[in-house]
Amino acid sequence: MEQVLLNLIDSLSFGDPWRISDKAVSVVVPILRVGAGERKYVLLEEVKEKVKITDTGSIGRANVENRSDKNVFIRKGVLLAGPTQSRGVVSGTVIPPQKTLEVEIQCVYASKGIRTGATFTYEGIAPREVEGSFLHRRSQGATWRSVNQYTLSALSSASGHASARGLAASVLGDDLIGVMRNTERFREDIDKILEKVPGDLVDQVGLAVLDLSGVVGVEFFDHPDSWSAFSKSIIRNYGDTLAKEQEVGLFEIKMENVVEAVKGFLGKLSKAKKVLVNKSEVSESYALALEDDEVVGEYTAISGETIHLIGSRKYEQEVKPRQARRVPTRITGSPAHLRGWSSQYSLSSVSETADWVDPYFEREPFFNRKGSTSLLDNLADKPETWKRLEEGTKVSTRTLSSRLKEATNLGLVEQNGKKVYSLTPKGWKAWKKTKAE
């Protein structure tokens, strides 16, 4: 499949490198493609009213019904919201016309429950911290940690704004989309930069962003119409990188070498290991990674022609922050389902906020019973069948059945389909708490 990707890369050209000021430590390179021809697809953003996305009841899957007469491409990192748990699309997917397919997703709102059959709406694309977890194909737990990392960063950025000082993490919690809505409105500096970034040139299909360490990331489509539908969201994702400045003369960016650096980065991606992550009757998507994980990416092809590529240098692992102060508030109701705590944070303490875990689990006898921690360990990264749980937990069938029943009643485990079990967001928090002790 290397040639499929190279065919599109070889058809690209590059606009003049650009940066916001002489002090800027980052450079933008517009990516162009002349004579793109006719597209073989449309984007979800262009036909939202003709696509219905619903919750399957499984944390990792959503149903997508394409009611249009065209292939619909859903970009990796698209966010979905609704009356159910918010999710992010993990891999690029093409839905054929008049077809319904399942797409791979991950939760980005850990404390909200799942409502099977609920309808999702399109909510933009994930910030780079969270998108990095998708690109690295990390676990659901890692994605939740990336959401917390983004929350800390976003609240820290917004805290300098006078009208944002009353913003509290108790309102935002672990709701990625809520955090984005409530903090981005305070980033006038980013908005001013975005107005200047070259994102709508003739024949533009994408861009690359570089800093003093080299290429930060690159993204392009096969057609200018696709880029224009996504350009503002993608550029905004690089806002913090583009806003960084230094004293003039401290470092020098050799503009004449910038385009060659982008070409070199694309060359690495074209030679990276390829793993098929999504396939439909019309398309294939491949994850890209070098052996040392120096660069990661993904590309999607329709009928043997690449339509989209996203690439990035390695995202650093998250650093776990310290625990914040809590203000507990008892929630009344059924002990099995409604015992919990709501936490309140001020902007001064949110920089110390770690994953907030319900202290109720510290007192639950379930965790002292045989097979309980082994059960959660086996479900921590992915759903498992009954047979695999029997093999992995190494307890009797009777004991395993009892632990599963207890965990389900406590809201820690859910059954997806016939004898396939997975952790709920509450269960994942409980498991993480047992590992921290």
N, C-alpha and C positions, 0 to 999 in steps of 0.2 A: 504493500500500500504506500510505500515511500514515494513512488512516482506520482501517485494521485495528489499528494500534498505538494510535491515539487512543481507540478504543472501550474498550480495557482500561484505559488511563490514566484516562479519565473516570469509570470505575466504582470507582476507588480512594478511600479515605479515609485519614486519618493519625492515629496515636496521639499521646500527649503526648511531646514531645521529652525525652530523658533523657541524663544523663551520669554518669560514675562518681563524681565529686566536684566540689566547687567549683573545684578546681585543674585539672581535666581540660580539655584544649584541643580535645576532640572531643565530638560530640553524636550520639546515635542517634535516628532517627525510625522507629517501627514503621509499616509499610504494611499497611493492612487492606482487605479486600473482603467485604462482607456479601452473603449470598445467592449464593454462587459457583456453585451448581448441581452437576451431575455432571461429573466429569472425563472427557475423551476419551482418556486415556492413563494409563500408570503410569510411574514412574521406574525406571531400571536398578537402583537401590539396593533397590527393593521386590521385584524378580523376578530377582535375580542367578542363581538356580539354573535359570532357564528361558531364559537368554541365554548363548550361546557366542560368545566373541570370539577370533579366531585371527589369527596373523601371516601376511600375504600374501607376505612376503619382500621387500616394498618398504618403505622407511623411512617413506613418507608415507601408507600405507593399511593398514587392518585389516578383516577380514571380521567382520560381526556377524550371527549367526543368532538370530532371535527365535522361540523355540519356544512362546511363550505365545499366548493368544487375544486380547491387547490390544495397542494401540500402545505401544511402549516409547520413552520420551524419554531420550536421553543428553545430559547437560548439557555445554556447552563447558567445558573445563578438567578433566574427569574424567581421573584417572591410571590407567594400566593397567600391570600388572607380570606377570612370569612368567619362565620359563626363557630367554626371549628379551629383546631390548632393551626397556627400559621406554619407554612413550610417553604423550603427553597428547592428548586429543581437542580438535581445533582449532576445530570449529564444532558448534553444537547440531544433533542429528540425531534424527529419529523413525523407528524401524524398524517397519513394519507387521506385523501378526500373521502368523506362519508364513512370514516372508520372510527372506532373507539379503541384506544390502547392504554395500557398502564405506563406511567412514567415514574422514574426513580426520584424520590424526594427525601429530604430530611427536615426534622422539626426545628423551627427557630423561635419557639415560644414554649419553653419546657413546662411551665406551670399551668398551661391551659389544656383542658381535656379534648378528646377527640369525639366528633359527632359524625358517625357514619352516614354517608349520603349528603352531607352538607356541601353547598356549592362554594367554590373558591372564586375570587376575583384577582386580576393581575395587579400587583403592587410595586412595579419597578424591578430593579435588580439589587442583589445583595452587595453590601460594602466589601471592600477588598479583604478585610480580616476574615470574613465569613466565606467569601468566594475562595480564599486560599485553602480552607478546609475541604471544599468541594474539589478543587484542583488536585490536591494531594490524595483524594479518595480516602479521607480519614473517617473515623467512626462517628456515630451519632453523638457520643459523649464529647469528642473533640470539637464538633460543630457547636454544641452548647457552650463549651468553654470559649470558643471564638466569638460567640454572641456576647458573652459577659465581657470579654476583652474590648469589643467594640463599644459596649455601653460605657465602660470606664473612660475610654478615649473621647467619645462623643460628649459625655457630660463634662469632662474636663475642659474641652474646647468651648463648650457653651457657657461655662461658669463665669468667664470673663465679661459676659454681656450683662449689663445692668438689669434688663428685663427678664433674664433667665435665672436670676439668683433664687427665685422661689421654686425652681424646678426640682422635684425630688425623685430619687430613684424608686421610692415606693409607688409612684404613679407609673413609672416606666417598667420597673421590674426586669424580667427576662424576655420582654416582648420586643424583638428586634425591630419590627415595623413601627411600633409605637415610639421607640427610641429615635428612629430615623425621622419620623414626622415631627417630634417635639424638639429636636435639637438642630436640624438643618436650617430651620427658619432664622436661627441666630447667627448663621455663618455668612454675613454680608461680604466678608473678605473673599470667600470662595466664589460667591456669585459674581463679583467684579472680575475675578480671574477668568471664569468660564466664558464671560462675554468676549474675551480677547483671544481665546484659544482657537487656532485654525481647525474648525470642525466641519465646515460646509464648503470646501473647495470643489471646483468642478472635477468630476471623476473620483472624488475621495471615497475610499471604501474602508478606511480605518486609520489607526495611528499607533505610534510607538512612543513610550515615555522613558527617558534615560535620566539618571542622576550621576553623581560623581563616581559611583561604583559600577556603572554600566547600565544595561537595559533593565528597567523595572518591570515593564510588561508591554505586551503588544496584542492588538486585536484587530481583525479585519474580516470583512465579508467578501463575497465574490461580486457584489453589485452595489453601486452607490445608493440605490433606493433602500437597501437593507441598512446600510450605515446611517443614513439620514434618520431612520426611525429610531435608532438606538444611540446616536452620537452624544446627545446631551447627558444621558444617564451614564455612559461609559466615561466621558470626560470628567463628570462630577466625582466619579470613584477615585480619580487621581488628584482631586482638589488639594489635599493636604501636602502631597508631594510637590505639586506645582507651586504652592505658596511658600515653600521654604527658601530662605535667602541667607547670604553670608556677606561678610565684609568684602568689598571689591579687592581683588588681587590675592586673596587668601588661597584660592584654588583657581585654576584656569580650565575652562572647557574648550577643547579644540574642536570647533564646529565642523571643520573639514573631515574629521574622523567619525562623526556621529552616524552618518548613513552607513558607513562600513561596519560599525558596531551593530547596527540593526540587522544588516545582512548576515553577519556572523551568528547572531542570536537565532535568526530564522533557520540558518543552516544546522545549528545544533538541534532545534526542534524537529527538523525533517529527518534527522538521523537517530532520534530518540527511540527508545523501546516503545512499541505500540501494543495496547491492550484493548480489545473490543469491549466496550462498555454498554453499547446500545445498538439494537438492530431492528429495523422494520422491513416491510416488503419493498420499500423504496430507498432506504438510507442506512448508513452505518456511522457510528461515532466511536472514536478511538482516543483513549487517554495516552498522553505522551510523557515520558520521564527518562532522564539519563540515569545511568547506574548510580551515580553519586547524588542524584536528586538535585543537581545544580539548577536545572530548569524543569518546569512542569507545564503541561498544557493539554489541550483537547481540540480535535477537529472533527467536523461532520461532513460527510459526503453524500450526495444524491446521484445515483446511477454512475458512480465512479468519478464524479467531479466534486472537488472540495467547495463547500459553500460558506464555511466559517471556521476561523481558528482563533483561539485565545491562548496566550502563553504568558508565563511569568517566571522570574527567577524564584528561587526557593523562598517560601515563607518561613520565617523563624517560628519555632514552637512557642506557645504562649508561656509567659511567666506567671505562676499562680500568685495573685495578690493576697495581702493579709485580710483576716476576717474583720468585718466592720461591726460597729455597734448596732444592736437591735433594739427595737421597741416592740415587745410582743403584744399581740392582741388576740385573745381567745376567740375562735370561731365556734359558735354553738352548733350542735347538730349530732348526727350519728357518729359515734366514736370511730367506726370503721372507715368512714368516708370523708367526714368533715372536720376531724381534729386537725388543726393546722395553726400556723402563725402567719400573720402579715407583718412585714418589716418596713420600717421607715428609715430613710437615709437623707442626710443633708448633703449639699454639694461639697461641703468641707470634708465629709467622711467617705464619699463615694469612691475616692481614689484608692481607698483601702478595702473596697468591697470584694469579697470572694463570692463563689457560688453560694447562694443562700439555701440552706438545707433545713428542713422542718425538724426541730429538736424533738418532736413527738416520737420520732423513730428511736431515739435513745432509750425510750422506756417500753418499747413494744416487745413482748416476750417472743414473738415470732423469730427474732434474730438470734435467740439462744437455743433454738431447737435444731436437731440434727437435720442436715441437708439444706437448711435455709440459705446460708451464704454460698454454698456450692451451686444452688439453683440460680441465684442472682449472678454469680460469676459466669455461668454458662450462657446467660442471656444478655450479658453486658454489651456485647458488640453487635449481635445480630439475632433475629428470631431463630428458634430451634424447634424441630419436631419432637414429639414424645419419645421416639426411639433414640434420638441423639441425646436427649436429656437423661434418659435411663443410662446411657453409656457414660455420659460426662459427670453426673452427680455421684454415681457409685453408691446409691442407697437402694433399699428395697422398693419394689413397685408401689407397695402400700404407703411407704413413707413419702415417696415422691408425689403420689397422688394427694396426700394430706397437705404437703407444703405448697403445692400448686393451688389447691383450693383456698388455703389461708391467704396466700399472696394475692390471689384474685379478689378475695373479699376485702383485703386491705387496700386495693387499688394499685398494687405494685406490678402486677402481671395481667396481661390481657391475652385472649385467645383469638388468633387471626386465622380464619379458615378452619379446616379440620385438623385438630391436634397440632397446630403450630402456635407457639407461644412467644411473646416478646415482652420486654419491660415497658411499662408506661413511663412518662416523664417523672412521675412521683417515684416509681421503682428505681429509675436510674439515679435519682438523687439519693435514695436510701442506700443503694449499692455503693455509691461514691463515699457516703458517710462511713460505711463499714470499712472501706479501704483506708480512710484517713485515721481511723482509731488505732 
